[in-house]
Amino acid sequence: MKRPSAITRTILSPMTEDEKNIWEEINFDDNDSFLCACLTDNDVAGMLVCINAVKELKRLYLANCISITGRALEPLRGSNIIEAIDLSLGNNYPLHCEQLLPEDVIPILSAILVAKTTH
């Protein structure tokens, strides 16, 4: 996975103290369905790294993001503050669109559960 550039980090970082908790929730389901369909694991993972999601993000909604396999969740490994992750596709997509790979998702979710129980 590529590291985010300095420009990307600047764009995604809070600008003022009042915006400190701006990244508690990310909801791509609220956005254009074209954007959801185009998002890749690298896009989401890069963003999660930029915002220090393991320590900041509480809710991540990637519903209808059909190109996500689960690797995007890697920056959340070990998070003890995450409360919700939505990777659902709903009824809008045929079964063959589902790209989630258990070998990508399960180890990351397991690490999150362990972190939450040991914190």
Summary of the structure (lengths in Angstrom):
residues: 119
radius of gyration: 14.3
end to end distance: 27.9
largest distance: 44.5
contacts: 325
relative contact order: 0.16
helix: 50%
strand: 8%
